[in-house]
């Protein structure tokens, strides 16, 4: 839940407490409820779950059939996650669904190994692993395919980013291990991959040059994370937080590594604003992965018509399509469809946002 307050994740108790101090609100339960509500009759499914906030509360709210088989004691912890998953495996479940980010995926993988497939409901900041649904509401269709055997299983990467390095503006990720998951008609996101080419740097420079030449006076530019967006700051001769969100006005940085509250505050005094984002890695998400500071409230206040997408041609070729997962279904619907993407100096390409 650290995304909206600019913490790049909440691995570790101290960082979790800091997120609370900054006003972060846990989102996992709401996203779990959305996922469970997508599982509707005639699917004959009973969920086995853990007590309280580890699953039971979401199951009650969603109104799905469930049975509590693990009871937590005290505060939730990675140890309890692993204990609960081990109990589910012992009881013979054919599939484990968890809610969180890459840190939770690591814990589940450690407990489960390749005994059963796992699927992640995306509710973290870092979701680079290949086990996550594209959106929480994709759970119902995935389970439908799973129950009728319309799926395959495969081993995919479980990756993670060093949060301390991320907060210092450095990318330090690695493959933590491999987990068994199911593949079902493009409903799960691919694992994070690197996209590069001999002309990639030149493509970024062209995009940045054209964008900077067309920046308007007085407009607040909210620029998301990524190496392509960083090229804009470099063209301006300004700093850019590589893994964070910065704000610029009149070609000068006005807020570095801003969280959601800061962005909303800046928008209160800005007559015009634009959001500039680029898909990160090979996942294709322009919202909802690594840039939760630009939340639904920020996007709605700026307006979907003022969202600018930039990406190199090689990146677009690798990802195929763009995706959104803001947590607000109505907003996601307005963002979807075909949108223009700046891919070079004055060159745009229509890309489908799913």
C-alpha positions, 0 to 999 in steps of 0.5 A, a space after each residue: 500500500 506504499 504506492 500512493 505515498 511514494 514509498 515504492 512498496 511496504 516490505 518490512 514492518 518499519 516501512 509499513 508503519 511509515 506508510 500508515 504515518 503518511 496516510 496510506 490506506 490499505 487497498 488489498 481487501 477492496 481488491 480481493 472483494 472485487 476479485 471474489 465478486 467476479 466469481 459468480 454462479 453457476 461456478 461451483 466454487 468453495 474457497 478455503 481461507 484464513 481468518 480475519 483480514 487474511 481472507 475471511 473478511 473479504 469472503 464475507 463481504 463478497 458473499 462467496 461460499 467459504 470455509 475458514 481453515 487457518 486462524 491467525 494470531 496477532 498481527 499478520 506477517 509473512 510467516 502467517 502467510 506461509 503457514 496458511 498456504 501450507 495448510 491449504 496445500 495439506 488440505 488438497 486445494 487445486 489452486 491458491 489465490 493470493 492478494 498482494 504484490 511481489 513480496 507476497 508472491 515470494 512468501 506464497 512460493 516459498 510455502 507452496 513450491 510447485 505443489 499447486 498453481 498460484 494466482 495473484 490478485 494485483 494489490 501491491 506496488 511491485 508486481 513484476 512476477 508472472 503470476 498476477 492477473 491483469 485486473 482483480 475482476 479477471 479472477 472469475 473468468 480465470 476460474 471458469 477456464 480452470 474448472 473446465 480444464 481450458 488452461 495450461 500450467 507453466 513455471 514463471 518467474 517470481 521477481 522482486 525489486 529492492 525497495 531500498 534501492 528503489 527509494 534511492 532511485 536505483 533499479 535493482 531487481 532479480 529473479 527470486 525463483 519460479 512458481 507454477 501458475 496457470 495461463 488462460 487466454 491472456 488474463 494473466 500479465 507476463 513477467 517483467 522483461 527487459 526491452 532494448 535495442 541499438 536505437 532505443 536510446 535514440 528513440 527516447 531522445 527523439 520523443 523527449 525532444 519533440 515533447 519538450 518543444 511542445 510543452 505549454 507555459 503554466 501547465 502542470 506536467 505530472 511525469 510518471 516513472 521510467 527511463 523513457 519519461 526520464 529522457 524528458 527531464 534530461 532534455 529539460 536539464 532537470 532531475 527525474 526520480 527514475 522510479 517515482 513521480 515528479 511534477 514540472 511547471 514552466 520547464 522546472 521541477 516543482 515537486 520531486 518524488 511526489 505522493 498522491 496527496 502532494 499531486 492533488 494539492 498541486 492540482 488545486 492551484 493548477 488551471 491546466 495539467 497533463 499526466 505523462 506515462 510510459 509502460 514499464 517493462 514488458 507488462 504493458 500497464 500505464 496505470 496501476 503498476 509502480 505508479 500508484 501515486 497517480 491514483 484514480 483521484 489524480 487522473 479524474 481531476 486531470 481528465 483522461 483526455 489530458 493523459 499523454 502516453 510515450 513509448 519507443 517503437 521497440 517497447 510497443 512491439 514487445 508488449 503488443 497492447 497497453 493495460 490499465 488497473 487503477 482500481 476504479 472500474 468506471 475510470 478504467 473503462 474511460 481509459 480503455 480503447 485506442 489511444 495515441 502514443 508518441 513514439 518519435 519526433 512528431 510520430 504517433 501510433 494508435 495503441 489499444 488500451 485494454 
